[in-house]
Amino acid sequence: MKINSTQAAGLTLRITGTFAAALFGALLLHGCKKFDDKPNKAVTLQLIADNLVSPLGATESPDNTGRLFILDQVGKIWIVDKDGNKLPAPFIDVTGIMVPLNAGYDERGLLGFAFHPDYKQNGKFYIYYNRPRREGTSFNNLSRIAEFKVSANPNMADMASEKVLLDLDDPQGNHNGGTLAFGPDGYLYIAIGDGGGANDVAPGHVMDWYLPNAGGNGQDIDSNLFGNILRIDVNSGSPYSIPASNPFVGKAGKDEIWAYGFRNPFRFSFDMGGNHWLYAGDAGQVLYEEIDVVTKGGNYGWNVKEGTHCFNAANNSVELPGCPNVDVFGANLIDPVIEINNSNNPAGGRMTTVIGGNVYRGNKIPEFRGKYLFGSFSQPGNVPNGELFISSPRSGDGLWSYTEVTLKDKPSDLGYYLKGFGQDMEGEVYLTVSSMAGPSGNTGKVFKLVKEKGHGHDDDDDDNRGHGGKR
């Protein structure tokens, strides 16, 4: 997540460094039209858990227990059991070894969580969190990806089992990425932001190949892992091995890199069905927010481009008239599939930061099936008013159309800051929200998207989770 560190603590959390893009501006500039098959409006939010701080995601354990695990940025993972009970003790608590967080805003914390596909047999899971910087260094923090195991108690992690997979000395406190997810290939994918600061220009950023005196971690594949999505094999090696099919094995570029050219791919997900595409929400700078479909070896443009437009590191509010379409390695710069105007865009916009979501593969809302859900952290004004959007994926070039999802009893916005999404084993989708921009308070909640009773499907009568939630 992101907010300029010079802003007051009460300002709206900004996952991107500057506030993001808006639906109105995107519709105006890019001709995005609403779907002919506009989703039924009788969709609502069903409370699953509350009394959280800053929940960033939710996932069901792959062990047939029906438990939902909730990632809270402050350093805890909570369990909601199959009967809707939020257990009183967290599954894991790393607050004591994590970097202290700023209550008003912070992009650090416990940012990612993923179960090993064979969790039922091996009890392994993975987290991405930020520790204090190493002694004797001038970095902001130490970003760590680590493996843990569950203890003999299935509702408690074994804190002594930590196995460090990757440590990154992080130059700034923002743009951390943070999502962890296993792909359908069984490998672990890791989102790493560009190192922080604005424009990819700050201490700890390499020189750009394109613009003089500009940084370029997003375009660097040789000297660091920032601005990338990584892919590693956690089932072999010490502490991991590199899949032989990774795009830079045996050639220039760090072997861990799967795709590059990102600013802050804060939330990404794999489609549970279809072609299992990887969708990443990449937070923009000032003018544009974007959703990318990520492919092997792809260069997604930052900081040569922001969205489909040429980025100007010397003046980030004014686009350059032209820029390269191919990088120094001969790879094409890949445009996003969805582009939204940032709220700071002079052409208009109301999205402060894009929040990548999931393709809906559930049964509760048939008209959503196969469509991609994403959202905005908030609109301008330092108030909790995030929005939910939906788009129909398609092959081929060009930007996808999208429309806002209007929820029953919430005709204008969600009424919360939207901080993440989740998905269970049945493909149902969850929203993780808070009334606070930063990691503070106890207003954090997890909601499930469901159909209103009386509109073709029952609300959730076959699912105990969420009927008021015994907490």
Beta strands, then each sheet from edge to edge (+ up, - down):
strand 1: 20-21
strand 2: 43-52
strand 3: 55-60
strand 4: 68-72
strand 5: 76-80
strand 6: 92-93
strand 7: 110-115
strand 8: 124-132
strand 9: 141-150
strand 10: 157-170
strand 11: 180-182
strand 12: 188-192
strand 13: 228-232
strand 14: 257-260
strand 15: 267-270
strand 16: 278-282
strand 17: 288-294
strand 18: 305-306
strand 19: 309-310
strand 20: 338-343
strand 21: 354-359
strand 22: 372-376
strand 23: 387-391
strand 24: 403-404
strand 25: 417-423
strand 26: 429-434
strand 27: 444-451
sheet 1: 1+ 20- 17+ 16- 15+
sheet 2: 2+ 27- 26+ 25- 3- 4+ 5- 6+
sheet 3: 7+ 8- 9+ 10-
sheet 4: 11+ 12- 13+ 14-
sheet 5: 18+ 19-
sheet 6: 21+ 22- 23+ 24-
end
